[in-house]
């Protein structure tokens, strides 16, 4: 864990090293993934079943989960968990409903009709992790925006290691209205969604987080299908003053550290005393966590505490780091928030822990990582929509603007372009 101070003479160098630190998997899996994708593309179901047996130690007779199996397993989900999923789905749906955009249509001064229509994707595949990272909340966050956007076919793949599945994952699928589910994971699941097999029809886009093999598979199938993003390790940056309870902040930092040994938790504060209090609190909280091994590795290898002279100094540092999650545990958090340009999602005030956003705040928890918040946004309804523009010229409108089009086409050396307009300009029909 690094302790940096902006007053240190070597701060700029140390901070730049923190910014440039790459925490993604260092093992190159591209060759292995390429082989799996090629095999599934050629052999379809047979290849998918072989990889499922090899990697998940599970040999299903059918890749497709029946309605009876889904219902039976989902019924095992505890009642309070099911109720929490339903509350989460309601809040997530309400927030994403408000994202639906309006079509555009107008006639300009020359008489040309112009417009833009929003249309939904036809079919989408949702990858849901299994095993250690089994998150029913991710089912809701991926499926509900697609459903609200109007996607007609939503396909879910989820690995079932050794034939075991978290009932809450299938309960979440029920809540979200996903009925087409396949018991597969890894690169082979991404391949099946992208290329199709005898059992699984291909989709138009693949979304959802996964391990290094899933991330690499999404990278390689991009172009054949769309993808949401290449997800990296989780990140949280907390900006906090000394009016906070240091134990609260420690739990917040570890809420992301426990995801993955490569996750990163950073605190920025204007109090060196408070910084030390949080560091001490983190060590204490770690002794209480069942996820201690993972969280401790993350904190020790990638954690950082930055002491600034004034909280205003945190903004340029934050914008350079472009973190996935940002907590602003300060007075008047809106003032700092208005200056932030590079972050996945903001959590404002002392009573808004990031974990609320992970489950039922409303905004999506699928967010840009690895500094991609510089140019990317979190998952939303827009990820499941396309824009189709249109033009309509009548004869008078074409006469008004057509000559300029001919001039530009000739300037670019494209005579067929010029001719297709010029002939109509000469027409008396």
Phi and psi in degrees as a GROMACS rama.xvg file:
@    title "Ramachandran Plot"
@    xaxis  label "Phi"
@    yaxis  label "Psi"
@TYPE xy
-96.1555  138.778  UNK-2
-114.903  113.498  UNK-3
-115.858  145.666  UNK-4
-128.02  132.849  UNK-5
-65.0852  -17.5172  UNK-6
-83.2835  -10.4837  UNK-7
-69.7261  144.542  UNK-8
-65.6527  -28.7372  UNK-9
-99.5023  16.4391  UNK-10
-59.1752  -45.5777  UNK-11
-57.3425  -43.6347  UNK-12
-66.9742  -44.675  UNK-13
-65.7125  -39.9342  UNK-14
-67.4877  -40.5234  UNK-15
-63.1184  -35.4419  UNK-16
-64.8022  -37.413  UNK-17
-64.5505  -42.9546  UNK-18
-62.9462  -40.8125  UNK-19
-84.0698  -7.0173  UNK-20
-64.0165  120.462  UNK-21
-97.0627  119.876  UNK-22
-104.319  1.18523  UNK-23
-66.746  164.785  UNK-24
-56.1473  132.343  UNK-25
-88.4836  -14.9239  UNK-26
-77.9143  128.414  UNK-27
-80.9164  110.905  UNK-28
-105.09  6.96972  UNK-29
-61.271  -40.1486  UNK-30
-65.9534  -45.0811  UNK-31
-60.352  -46.0741  UNK-32
-63.846  -41.4533  UNK-33
-59.0909  -39.8306  UNK-34
-66.0334  -41.3559  UNK-35
-64.1572  -44.9274  UNK-36
-60.7578  -44.5839  UNK-37
-64.3151  -39.004  UNK-38
-66.7052  -45.3547  UNK-39
-65.545  -36.3224  UNK-40
-61.4142  -35.2644  UNK-41
-88.4408  -45.4654  UNK-42
-103.33  -5.89821  UNK-43
58.8087  -130.534  UNK-44
-53.3097  -40.9713  UNK-45
-59.7952  -43.3287  UNK-46
-67.1733  -43.505  UNK-47
-60.2098  -42.7392  UNK-48
-66.0605  -38.731  UNK-49
-63.6329  -45.278  UNK-50
-67.7735  -35.6537  UNK-51
-64.1626  -41.7392  UNK-52
-65.1072  -39.9725  UNK-53
-72.5065  -45.8885  UNK-54
-90.7406  -33.8121  UNK-55
-104.073  -3.75674  UNK-56
53.655  45.2512  UNK-57
-146.805  128.426  UNK-58
-122.601  85.8542  UNK-59
-74.2221  144.171  UNK-60
-67.2119  -39.355  UNK-61
-128.119  138.084  UNK-62
-69.8018  -28.0391  UNK-63
-80.4476  131.152  UNK-64
-84.8022  126.383  UNK-65
-72.7797  160.124  UNK-66
-60.8809  -36.9836  UNK-67
-65.417  -42.4001  UNK-68
-63.5544  -44.6101  UNK-69
-60.5704  -46.0028  UNK-70
-64.845  -42.4579  UNK-71
-64.0036  -45.5178  UNK-72
-69.8503  -42.5114  UNK-73
-62.1898  -31.791  UNK-74
-65.3408  -19.1842  UNK-75
-78.7702  -9.71928  UNK-76
-68.6982  127.212  UNK-77
-56.0844  147.067  UNK-78
-58.8939  -39.4407  UNK-79
-68.9325  -32.4718  UNK-80
-68.4009  -43.1875  UNK-81
-61.1041  -42.4105  UNK-82
-64.2042  -38.609  UNK-83
-66.694  -37.9187  UNK-84
-64.1021  -39.7436  UNK-85
-66.7803  -39.7092  UNK-86
-64.4319  -43.1489  UNK-87
-61.0384  -45.4333  UNK-88
-60.9846  -38.541  UNK-89
-63.9138  -44.9296  UNK-90
-70.2513  -43.1228  UNK-91
-62.2922  -43.8635  UNK-92
-63.0729  -42.7645  UNK-93
-63.0855  -42.919  UNK-94
-65.4842  -43.4473  UNK-95
-75.0253  -26.0731  UNK-96
-58.9548  -36.0059  UNK-97
-72.7165  -9.16469  UNK-98
-85.3359  -14.3944  UNK-99
-58.0626  122.755  UNK-100
-85.103  166.065  UNK-101
-100.404  144.562  UNK-102
-66.4315  158.771  UNK-103
-118.157  137.127  UNK-104
-158.117  127.939  UNK-105
-159.248  165.458  UNK-106
-115.091  125.081  UNK-107
-84.498  -177.345  UNK-108
-64.748  -22.2995  UNK-109
-87.2534  -5.57329  UNK-110
95.1826  2.44007  UNK-111
-78.5458  132.702  UNK-112
-92.2782  128.438  UNK-113
-129.406  153.59  UNK-114
-171.817  174.672  UNK-115
-144.009  127.151  UNK-116
-112.65  135.702  UNK-117
-92.2588  129.514  UNK-118
-131.238  146.355  UNK-119
-82.3694  156.148  UNK-120
-64.7455  156.212  UNK-121
-84.5187  -40.4423  UNK-122
-149.716  136.195  UNK-123
-133.122  141.817  UNK-124
-105.363  133.536  UNK-125
-112.309  119.413  UNK-126
-91.5632  124.451  UNK-127
-117.615  121.716  UNK-128
-63.5313  155.48  UNK-129
-124.742  -168.187  UNK-130
69.0578  -137.078  UNK-131
-61.2667  -40.4646  UNK-132
-98.0761  76.6517  UNK-133
-111.872  104.961  UNK-134
-122.217  100.834  UNK-135
-61.1128  -28.2314  UNK-136
-61.5409  -32.2716  UNK-137
-67.6974  -29.0249  UNK-138
-60.7442  -47.5035  UNK-139
-64.6363  -44.0285  UNK-140
-66.9465  -28.3411  UNK-141
-91.4403  -41.0952  UNK-142
-78.2812  -40.8136  UNK-143
-64.9242  -44.2584  UNK-144
-61.078  -36.5893  UNK-145
-64.1176  -43.8041  UNK-146
-63.6252  -43.6765  UNK-147
-65.2227  -34.4143  UNK-148
-68.5161  -20.4252  UNK-149
105.08  13.7193  UNK-150
-62.4324  127.403  UNK-151
-79.6727  -37.2405  UNK-152
-121.356  115.135  UNK-153
-115.481  116.577  UNK-154
-108.835  134.767  UNK-155
-118.617  133.967  UNK-156
-116.048  137.567  UNK-157
-147.586  124.482  UNK-158
-68.9929  148.997  UNK-159
-123.134  78.6015  UNK-160
-57.7165  126.637  UNK-161
56.1791  26.3002  UNK-162
77.9132  11.5973  UNK-163
-109.154  139.331  UNK-164
-138.255  147.392  UNK-165
-72.3221  115.4  UNK-166
-54.7442  -30.0484  UNK-167
-65.2352  -27.434  UNK-168
-65.6325  -43.5973  UNK-169
-75.4716  -29.9151  UNK-170
-65.0965  -39.1838  UNK-171
-64.3768  -38.5855  UNK-172
-62.1278  -40.6234  UNK-173
-62.1138  -45.6624  UNK-174
-60.8752  -38.4522  UNK-175
-83.112  -8.50273  UNK-176
80.8481  23.9495  UNK-177
-91.9354  122.477  UNK-178
-116.911  -18.6459  UNK-179
-96.4757  101.52  UNK-180
-129.984  137.406  UNK-181
-123.661  140.843  UNK-182
-88.2968  57.7105  UNK-183
-136.52  156.7  UNK-184
-146.694  -168.766  UNK-185
69.7242  -168.549  UNK-186
-60.6529  -31.1412  UNK-187
-65.5211  -31.7368  UNK-188
-69.7733  -42.7449  UNK-189
-61.636  -41.5117  UNK-190
-61.5517  -44.2075  UNK-191
-62.7965  -40.5896  UNK-192
-68.1437  -36.5347  UNK-193
-78.3563  -44.3768  UNK-194
-101.464  -22.5791  UNK-195
82.9909  155.881  UNK-196
-136.847  -173.945  UNK-197
-60.9068  -31.7465  UNK-198
-95.8349  -35.3493  UNK-199
-110.376  117.437  UNK-200
-74.4901  142.256  UNK-201
-66.737  158.888  UNK-202
-113.737  179.256  UNK-203
-98.2302  -21.7597  UNK-204
-153.329  144.464  UNK-205
-117.967  127.389  UNK-206
-128.906  162.654  UNK-207
115.018  151.077  UNK-208
-83.2873  162.828  UNK-209
-168.734  -174.399  UNK-210
-78.4584  -170.551  UNK-211
-60.8636  -34.5105  UNK-212
-70.298  -39.5791  UNK-213
-66.2641  -44.7564  UNK-214
-60.534  -43.5953  UNK-215
-68.2908  -37.0895  UNK-216
-63.2774  -42.1649  UNK-217
-62.464  -39.5068  UNK-218
-61.2766  -41.3271  UNK-219
-78.0639  -27.0509  UNK-220
-89.7008  -6.90336  UNK-221
-60.0264  130.034  UNK-222
113  -45.2295  UNK-223
-72.0392  -41.3263  UNK-224
-133.319  165.544  UNK-225
-83.0024  161.247  UNK-226
-135.634  162.717  UNK-227
-80.0145  -54.8243  UNK-228
-170.519  171.528  UNK-229
-101.339  104.171  UNK-230
-76.3281  132.146  UNK-231
-105.474  -171.594  UNK-232
-62.1815  151.427  UNK-233
-64.7919  155.212  UNK-234
-143.647  143.448  UNK-235
-141.978  138.802  UNK-236
-126.701  123.99  UNK-237
-111.906  124.605  UNK-238
-101.138  118.665  UNK-239
-143.042  141.87  UNK-240
-97.7609  -179.248  UNK-241
-82.3538  9.03647  UNK-242
-84.3339  -5.4372  UNK-243
-85.7692  158.662  UNK-244
-78.7279  117.384  UNK-245
-59.3257  -29.3804  UNK-246
-68.288  -37.9448  UNK-247
-58.0902  -47.2221  UNK-248
-65.6213  -36.7728  UNK-249
-61.0753  -45.2548  UNK-250
-62.7637  -39.4798  UNK-251
-61.0078  -45.4954  UNK-252
-62.2135  -41.3564  UNK-253
-77.7779  -15.3313  UNK-254
-62.0523  -27.9941  UNK-255
-97.3305  -31.3997  UNK-256
-60.3473  -30.8237  UNK-257
-76.0225  -7.48891  UNK-258
-68.7688  -41.62  UNK-259
-163.318  141.894  UNK-260
-59.9948  -20.3153  UNK-261
-95.5772  1.60692  UNK-262
-66.5004  161.887  UNK-263
-132.759  132.764  UNK-264
-124.358  128.17  UNK-265
-130.187  134.608  UNK-266
-112.247  132.743  UNK-267
-117.895  124.924  UNK-268
-142.477  157.758  UNK-269
-99.8815  13.0874  UNK-270
-128.633  116.642  UNK-271
-66.6875  -34.8175  UNK-272
-63.3706  -46.4141  UNK-273
-63.1418  -38.7152  UNK-274
-56.1868  -46.5532  UNK-275
-66.6823  -35.8614  UNK-276
-63.2127  -40.0232  UNK-277
-68.2952  -42.923  UNK-278
-58.1097  -43.8428  UNK-279
-63.7119  -42.207  UNK-280
-64.6477  -37.8521  UNK-281
-59.8933  -45.4494  UNK-282
-61.5961  -37.0576  UNK-283
-70.1667  -45.3557  UNK-284
-63.1687  -37.7863  UNK-285
-55.4794  -33.5847  UNK-286
-68.9769  -15.1258  UNK-287
-98.6198  -9.90118  UNK-288
-89.4182  135.19  UNK-289
-70.2898  -20.0748  UNK-290
-95.7346  23.7593  UNK-291
-54.9173  -44.2661  UNK-292
-59.717  -45.9067  UNK-293
-69.9747  -49.1847  UNK-294
-63.3649  -39.49  UNK-295
-65.5613  -42.0481  UNK-296
-62.0613  -42.5473  UNK-297
-61.9363  -49.025  UNK-298
-65.1207  -45.0594  UNK-299
-69.4202  -36.2566  UNK-300
-90.9621  -28.7156  UNK-301
-130.212  -8.32981  UNK-302
-69.3489  155.509  UNK-303
-152.617  145.716  UNK-304
-124.496  126.223  UNK-305
-117.172  122.923  UNK-306
-100.54  121.679  UNK-307
-109.714  160.53  UNK-308
-76.0683  -30.4928  UNK-309
-149.246  143.383  UNK-310
-61.4609  -22.9372  UNK-311
-60.8775  -26.7802  UNK-312
-66.521  -19.0678  UNK-313
-70.2204  -27.4193  UNK-314
-63.7235  -53.8315  UNK-315
-63.0157  -32.5683  UNK-316
-66.0858  -45.1522  UNK-317
-61.952  -45.2908  UNK-318
-64.944  -29.1272  UNK-319
-72.4332  -40.5276  UNK-320
-71.0735  -29.9764  UNK-321
46.7793  58.8876  UNK-322
-74.8629  160.326  UNK-323
-64.8312  -51.8821  UNK-324
-120.774  139.075  UNK-325
-130.525  122.849  UNK-326
-102.174  132.218  UNK-327
-112.801  88.8596  UNK-328
-94.4522  70.9032  UNK-329
-143.418  167.049  UNK-330
-67.771  143.507  UNK-331
50.0601  58.76  UNK-332
-62.0394  -24.1002  UNK-333
-61.1558  -31.0177  UNK-334
-64.4154  -45.1937  UNK-335
-69.3601  -40.6724  UNK-336
-58.8757  -35.5408  UNK-337
-66.9405  -14.8258  UNK-338
-102.343  -3.0774  UNK-339
-88.321  126.004  UNK-340
-113.311  -16.6335  UNK-341
-131.213  91.5218  UNK-342
-161.563  150.717  UNK-343
-73.9207  -50.195  UNK-344
-154.429  146.532  UNK-345
-109.987  143.838  UNK-346
-126.874  110.195  UNK-347
-100.405  127.882  UNK-348
96.7364  171.986  UNK-349
-78.6227  -13.5905  UNK-350
-112.517  26.6899  UNK-351
-126.693  72.6225  UNK-352
-65.0845  146.418  UNK-353
-55.669  -30.9377  UNK-354
-59.5859  -28.1254  UNK-355
-60.5498  -40.8056  UNK-356
-68.8008  -27.7125  UNK-357
-65.0834  -27.3707  UNK-358
-116.261  -54.7422  UNK-359
-148.11  18.779  UNK-360
-61.4249  -45.5795  UNK-361
137.75  -56.4712  UNK-362
-62.5335  159.828  UNK-363
-75.348  145.591  UNK-364
-96.9011  0.514614  UNK-365
-85.6831  106.099  UNK-366
-130.102  159.062  UNK-367
-69.0307  137.74  UNK-368
-122.682  178.89  UNK-369
53.8623  40.8536  UNK-370
69.1516  9.06793  UNK-371
-73.5228  -6.43674  UNK-372
-66.2667  -8.45933  UNK-373
-64.6551  -27.9266  UNK-374
-137.552  -1.93429  UNK-375
-126.216  163.657  UNK-376
-124.188  170.358  UNK-377
-70.6288  164.389  UNK-378
-60.5803  142.223  UNK-379
-155.434  -179.392  UNK-380
-57.6117  -34.3794  UNK-381
-61.5436  -25.8397  UNK-382
-69.926  -13.3912  UNK-383
-114.497  15.4998  UNK-384
-122.692  154.21  UNK-385
-123.583  155.934  UNK-386
-108.141  129.676  UNK-387
-119.952  120.041  UNK-388
-94.1811  161.696  UNK-389
-146.398  155.286  UNK-390
-132.415  146.83  UNK-391
-143.38  114.257  UNK-392
-106.514  133.726  UNK-393
-89.7753  179.175  UNK-394
-60.8905  -40.9097  UNK-395
-66.9559  -39.4784  UNK-396
-65.9032  -40.1143  UNK-397
-65.8275  -38.2273  UNK-398
-61.0466  -32.745  UNK-399
-70.8729  -41.6001  UNK-400
-114.888  -9.37895  UNK-401
-65.8327  -37.2947  UNK-402
-59.9675  -38.6983  UNK-403
-65.4736  -35.4452  UNK-404
-65.4182  -41.5116  UNK-405
-61.7026  -43.7839  UNK-406
-59.3409  -45.0131  UNK-407
-68.5013  -38.4592  UNK-408
-64.2631  -42.735  UNK-409
-65.3195  -36.6757  UNK-410
-64.7308  -29.0908  UNK-411
-91.4725  0.976938  UNK-412
70.8859  36.8025  UNK-413
-122.855  84.3867  UNK-414
-65.4122  -31.8062  UNK-415
-67.6981  -37.7226  UNK-416
-59.0401  -49.5942  UNK-417
-61.3167  -43.8773  UNK-418
-64.2305  -36.8978  UNK-419
-64.2785  -27.5469  UNK-420
-88.1537  -45.4761  UNK-421
-59.6087  -41.1643  UNK-422
-59.9224  -39.0323  UNK-423
-71.5935  -33.064  UNK-424
-65.6396  -31.1215  UNK-425
-82.6161  -15.6262  UNK-426
-71.9111  142.435  UNK-427
-102.948  -2.20225  UNK-428
